[in-house]
Amino acid sequence: MHHVSKKIADWFFIESERGVTAIEYGLIASLVALAIIVGITALGVNLNALFSYIAGKVAPPS
């Protein structure tokens, strides 16, 4: 009987480890997504400033 309870306890331990791993991967994925969003936002602001600068230098058509 002890052997059976040991197997059941081992099975639950493995499942809890898989759950923890899934949570860790989820956190990593959310941090990567956040970094991408921040990077794209910063790039968008810089591109907007660049296009505004270029628009100010281009002479309007006559």
FIBARO-436969 format. One record per atom (N, C-alpha, C): atom name; x, y, z; residue in one letter. Coordinates in pm, 1 decimal. Each point is the difference from the previous one (the first is absolute). Layout:
BEGIN
@kedren CA	c1 X	c2 Y	c3 Z	drenlo A
...
This chain:
BEGIN
@kedren N	c1 82.3	c2 -119.5	c3 0.0	drenlo M
@kedren CA	c1 -82.3	c2 119.5	c3 0.0	drenlo M
@kedren C	c1 86.7	c2 125.9	c3 0.0	drenlo M
@kedren N	c1 111.1	c2 -4.9	c3 68.4	drenlo H
@kedren CA	c1 90.0	c2 114.9	c3 5.0	drenlo H
@kedren C	c1 52.5	c2 33.1	c3 -140.1	drenlo H
@kedren N	c1 24.1	c2 -102.6	c3 -78.5	drenlo H
@kedren CA	c1 50.8	c2 18.7	c3 -136.1	drenlo H
@kedren C	c1 -100.7	c2 77.0	c3 -86.1	drenlo H
@kedren N	c1 -127.0	c2 -32.8	c3 14.9	drenlo V
@kedren CA	c1 -104.3	c2 67.6	c3 -77.5	drenlo V
@kedren C	c1 -10.2	c2 146.8	c3 40.2	drenlo V
@kedren N	c1 1.4	c2 27.6	c3 130.1	drenlo S
@kedren CA	c1 -9.6	c2 139.0	c3 44.2	drenlo S
@kedren C	c1 123.8	c2 79.5	c3 -43.1	drenlo S
@kedren N	c1 114.3	c2 -65.2	c3 -4.0	drenlo K
@kedren CA	c1 122.8	c2 64.9	c3 -46.8	drenlo K
@kedren C	c1 -12.9	c2 36.7	c3 -148.1	drenlo K
@kedren N	c1 -55.3	c2 -91.1	c3 -80.3	drenlo K
@kedren CA	c1 -20.1	c2 28.3	c3 -142.5	drenlo K
@kedren C	c1 -96.3	c2 117.0	c3 -19.9	drenlo K
@kedren N	c1 -106.9	c2 2.7	c3 77.1	drenlo I
@kedren CA	c1 -97.5	c2 108.6	c3 -11.4	drenlo I
@kedren C	c1 64.1	c2 132.5	c3 40.0	drenlo I
@kedren N	c1 76.9	c2 0.4	c3 107.4	drenlo A
@kedren CA	c1 67.9	c2 122.2	c3 44.5	drenlo A
@kedren C	c1 99.4	c2 46.3	c3 -105.5	drenlo A
@kedren N	c1 73.3	c2 -91.9	c3 -60.6	drenlo D
@kedren CA	c1 94.0	c2 35.9	c3 -106.2	drenlo D
@kedren C	c1 -73.0	c2 58.0	c3 -120.3	drenlo D
@kedren N	c1 -114.8	c2 -56.2	c3 -33.8	drenlo W
@kedren CA	c1 -77.3	c2 48.4	c3 -113.4	drenlo W
@kedren C	c1 -46.5	c2 144.0	c3 23.8	drenlo W
@kedren N	c1 -48.7	c2 29.6	c3 120.2	drenlo F
@kedren CA	c1 -43.7	c2 136.2	c3 30.7	drenlo F
@kedren C	c1 117.6	c2 96.6	c3 0.3	drenlo F
@kedren N	c1 116.6	c2 -45.1	c3 45.2	drenlo F
@kedren CA	c1 117.5	c2 85.9	c3 1.4	drenlo F
@kedren C	c1 40.5	c2 35.0	c3 -141.9	drenlo F
@kedren N	c1 -3.3	c2 -94.8	c3 -89.8	drenlo I
@kedren CA	c1 35.3	c2 25.6	c3 -140.1	drenlo I
@kedren C	c1 -98.7	c2 99.5	c3 -61.0	drenlo I
@kedren N	c1 -126.5	c2 -16.6	c3 28.6	drenlo E
@kedren CA	c1 -100.0	c2 91.4	c3 -54.1	drenlo E
@kedren C	c1 22.5	c2 141.1	c3 54.0	drenlo E
@kedren N	c1 34.5	c2 11.5	c3 128.8	drenlo S
@kedren CA	c1 20.8	c2 133.9	c3 54.4	drenlo S
@kedren C	c1 123.9	c2 63.8	c3 -61.2	drenlo S
@kedren N	c1 102.3	c2 -78.9	c3 -31.4	drenlo E
@kedren CA	c1 118.6	c2 53.9	c3 -65.6	drenlo E
@kedren C	c1 -34.6	c2 49.7	c3 -140.6	drenlo E
@kedren N	c1 -84.0	c2 -72.2	c3 -69.6	drenlo R
@kedren CA	c1 -40.2	c2 43.5	c3 -134.2	drenlo R
@kedren C	c1 -78.1	c2 130.5	c3 7.3	drenlo R
@kedren N	c1 -83.8	c2 13.2	c3 102.4	drenlo G
@kedren CA	c1 -76.7	c2 122.4	c3 17.0	drenlo G
@kedren C	c1 89.9	c2 119.1	c3 26.2	drenlo G
@kedren N	c1 99.7	c2 -21.1	c3 83.4	drenlo V
@kedren CA	c1 94.1	c2 107.3	c3 31.0	drenlo V
@kedren C	c1 76.7	c2 38.6	c3 -126.1	drenlo V
@kedren N	c1 41.4	c2 -96.8	c3 -77.4	drenlo T
@kedren CA	c1 72.3	c2 28.0	c3 -123.7	drenlo T
@kedren C	c1 -87.6	c2 79.8	c3 -96.7	drenlo T
@kedren N	c1 -126.5	c2 -36.6	c3 -10.3	drenlo A
@kedren CA	c1 -91.4	c2 72.0	c3 -88.9	drenlo A
@kedren C	c1 -16.3	c2 144.8	c3 45.7	drenlo A
@kedren N	c1 -7.5	c2 21.0	c3 129.4	drenlo I
@kedren CA	c1 -12.8	c2 136.4	c3 52.9	drenlo I
@kedren C	c1 126.3	c2 79.7	c3 -29.9	drenlo I
@kedren N	c1 114.6	c2 -62.2	c3 16.7	drenlo E
@kedren CA	c1 126.0	c2 68.7	c3 -29.1	drenlo E
@kedren C	c1 7.9	c2 39.0	c3 -147.2	drenlo E
@kedren N	c1 -37.0	c2 -90.9	c3 -88.2	drenlo Y
@kedren CA	c1 0.9	c2 31.3	c3 -143.0	drenlo Y
@kedren C	c1 -99.1	c2 111.4	c3 -32.1	drenlo Y
@kedren N	c1 -113.0	c2 0.0	c3 66.0	drenlo G
@kedren CA	c1 -98.5	c2 105.9	c3 -19.4	drenlo G
@kedren C	c1 54.3	c2 135.2	c3 43.2	drenlo G
@kedren N	c1 70.5	c2 2.7	c3 112.4	drenlo L
@kedren CA	c1 60.4	c2 125.1	c3 46.3	drenlo L
@kedren C	c1 107.9	c2 48.3	c3 -96.2	drenlo L
@kedren N	c1 81.3	c2 -91.5	c3 -48.6	drenlo I
@kedren CA	c1 104.1	c2 37.1	c3 -95.8	drenlo I
@kedren C	c1 -62.7	c2 55.1	c3 -127.8	drenlo I
@kedren N	c1 -103.6	c2 -65.8	c3 -48.2	drenlo A
@kedren CA	c1 -67.6	c2 46.2	c3 -122.1	drenlo A
@kedren C	c1 -61.0	c2 138.1	c3 19.9	drenlo A
@kedren N	c1 -57.9	c2 25.0	c3 117.9	drenlo S
@kedren CA	c1 -59.0	c2 131.7	c3 24.4	drenlo S
@kedren C	c1 107.9	c2 107.7	c3 9.2	drenlo S
@kedren N	c1 115.2	c2 -32.0	c3 57.0	drenlo L
@kedren CA	c1 109.1	c2 97.9	c3 6.1	drenlo L
@kedren C	c1 55.6	c2 29.8	c3 -139.4	drenlo L
@kedren N	c1 10.1	c2 -101.5	c3 -84.1	drenlo V
@kedren CA	c1 46.3	c2 21.3	c3 -137.4	drenlo V
@kedren C	c1 -101.0	c2 86.5	c3 -75.9	drenlo V
@kedren N	c1 -128.1	c2 -28.2	c3 17.6	drenlo A
@kedren CA	c1 -102.9	c2 80.1	c3 -66.8	drenlo A
@kedren C	c1 4.7	c2 145.2	c3 47.2	drenlo A
@kedren N	c1 21.4	c2 20.3	c3 129.1	drenlo L
@kedren CA	c1 9.9	c2 135.3	c3 53.2	drenlo L
@kedren C	c1 120.8	c2 73.7	c3 -58.1	drenlo L
@kedren N	c1 112.2	c2 -69.9	c3 -11.1	drenlo A
@kedren CA	c1 120.1	c2 61.0	c3 -58.6	drenlo A
@kedren C	c1 -23.7	c2 37.6	c3 -146.2	drenlo A
@kedren N	c1 -69.2	c2 -85.2	c3 -73.8	drenlo I
@kedren CA	c1 -30.4	c2 29.8	c3 -140.3	drenlo I
@kedren C	c1 -90.9	c2 122.4	c3 -9.9	drenlo I
@kedren N	c1 -101.0	c2 7.2	c3 84.9	drenlo I
@kedren CA	c1 -93.1	c2 113.4	c3 -3.0	drenlo I
@kedren C	c1 72.9	c2 129.7	c3 31.7	drenlo I
@kedren N	c1 85.7	c2 -1.3	c3 101.8	drenlo V
@kedren CA	c1 75.3	c2 120.1	c3 36.2	drenlo V
@kedren C	c1 94.1	c2 40.1	c3 -114.0	drenlo V
@kedren N	c1 65.6	c2 -97.3	c3 -61.5	drenlo G
@kedren CA	c1 90.7	c2 29.3	c3 -110.2	drenlo G
@kedren C	c1 -70.9	c2 57.9	c3 -119.9	drenlo G
@kedren N	c1 -113.7	c2 -55.5	c3 -34.8	drenlo I
@kedren CA	c1 -75.9	c2 50.5	c3 -115.1	drenlo I
@kedren C	c1 -54.0	c2 139.5	c3 29.2	drenlo I
@kedren N	c1 -42.9	c2 25.2	c3 121.7	drenlo T
@kedren CA	c1 -49.0	c2 132.7	c3 36.6	drenlo T
@kedren C	c1 111.7	c2 103.4	c3 -12.3	drenlo T
@kedren N	c1 117.9	c2 -32.6	c3 50.7	drenlo A
@kedren CA	c1 112.6	c2 92.8	c3 -9.1	drenlo A
@kedren C	c1 39.7	c2 22.4	c3 -146.0	drenlo A
@kedren N	c1 -0.3	c2 -105.1	c3 -78.3	drenlo L
@kedren CA	c1 33.1	c2 13.2	c3 -142.0	drenlo L
@kedren C	c1 -102.4	c2 87.0	c3 -71.3	drenlo L
@kedren N	c1 -126.8	c2 -14.6	c3 33.3	drenlo G
@kedren CA	c1 -105.0	c2 80.7	c3 -61.7	drenlo G
@kedren C	c1 16.4	c2 147.4	c3 29.5	drenlo G
@kedren N	c1 36.7	c2 32.7	c3 122.3	drenlo V
@kedren CA	c1 21.7	c2 140.7	c3 36.7	drenlo V
@kedren C	c1 118.4	c2 55.7	c3 -78.5	drenlo V
@kedren N	c1 107.8	c2 -77.4	c3 -9.5	drenlo N
@kedren CA	c1 117.7	c2 45.5	c3 -74.7	drenlo N
@kedren C	c1 -30.8	c2 16.2	c3 -149.0	drenlo N
@kedren N	c1 -76.5	c2 -91.8	c3 -56.3	drenlo L
@kedren CA	c1 -36.1	c2 12.3	c3 -141.7	drenlo L
@kedren C	c1 -87.8	c2 121.8	c3 -24.4	drenlo L
@kedren N	c1 -90.2	c2 26.8	c3 91.6	drenlo N
@kedren CA	c1 -86.8	c2 116.7	c3 -13.7	drenlo N
@kedren C	c1 83.8	c2 128.0	c3 2.0	drenlo N
@kedren N	c1 96.5	c2 7.4	c3 89.3	drenlo A
@kedren CA	c1 87.5	c2 117.1	c3 5.9	drenlo A
@kedren C	c1 82.4	c2 11.9	c3 -128.0	drenlo A
@kedren N	c1 48.3	c2 -111.4	c3 -51.6	drenlo L
@kedren CA	c1 78.7	c2 1.8	c3 -123.4	drenlo L
@kedren C	c1 -83.1	c2 48.2	c3 -117.9	drenlo L
@kedren N	c1 -122.2	c2 -51.4	c3 -13.8	drenlo F
@kedren CA	c1 -85.2	c2 41.6	c3 -111.1	drenlo F
@kedren C	c1 -39.8	c2 147.1	c3 13.0	drenlo F
@kedren N	c1 -20.8	c2 46.1	c3 120.8	drenlo S
@kedren CA	c1 -32.2	c2 141.6	c3 20.2	drenlo S
@kedren C	c1 117.9	c2 87.6	c3 -39.6	drenlo S
@kedren N	c1 120.3	c2 -43.4	c3 33.3	drenlo Y
@kedren CA	c1 121.1	c2 73.9	c3 -37.5	drenlo Y
@kedren C	c1 14.4	c2 5.8	c3 -152.1	drenlo Y
@kedren N	c1 -19.3	c2 -114.2	c3 -64.7	drenlo I
@kedren CA	c1 11.6	c2 -5.3	c3 -146.5	drenlo I
@kedren C	c1 -108.4	c2 85.4	c3 -64.6	drenlo I
@kedren N	c1 -121.7	c2 -5.7	c3 53.4	drenlo A
@kedren CA	c1 -109.0	c2 79.9	c3 -56.2	drenlo A
@kedren C	c1 29.3	c2 147.9	c3 11.5	drenlo A
@kedren N	c1 68.6	c2 41.1	c3 107.0	drenlo G
@kedren CA	c1 34.1	c2 140.2	c3 15.6	drenlo G
@kedren C	c1 108.1	c2 44.2	c3 -96.1	drenlo G
@kedren N	c1 84.7	c2 -92.8	c3 -45.3	drenlo K
@kedren CA	c1 109.0	c2 34.6	c3 -91.7	drenlo K
@kedren C	c1 -41.3	c2 -2.0	c3 -147.9	drenlo K
@kedren N	c1 -106.2	c2 -71.6	c3 -31.2	drenlo V
@kedren CA	c1 -44.0	c2 -12.3	c3 -138.9	drenlo V
@kedren C	c1 -80.1	c2 124.1	c3 -36.3	drenlo V
@kedren N	c1 33.1	c2 57.8	c3 -112.5	drenlo A
@kedren CA	c1 -71.7	c2 119.1	c3 -46.3	drenlo A
@kedren C	c1 -136.1	c2 -38.7	c3 -54.3	drenlo A
@kedren N	c1 -102.9	c2 78.5	c3 33.1	drenlo P
@kedren CA	c1 -132.4	c2 -32.4	c3 -53.5	drenlo P
@kedren C	c1 -3.8	c2 21.3	c3 -151.6	drenlo P
@kedren N	c1 -83.2	c2 -76.9	c3 -68.6	drenlo P
@kedren CA	c1 -5.2	c2 14.8	c3 -146.1	drenlo P
@kedren C	c1 -54.2	c2 138.3	c3 -40.5	drenlo P
@kedren N	c1 52.0	c2 52.5	c3 -108.6	drenlo S
@kedren CA	c1 -43.9	c2 133.2	c3 -43.3	drenlo S
@kedren C	c1 -82.7	c2 -5.2	c3 -126.4	drenlo S
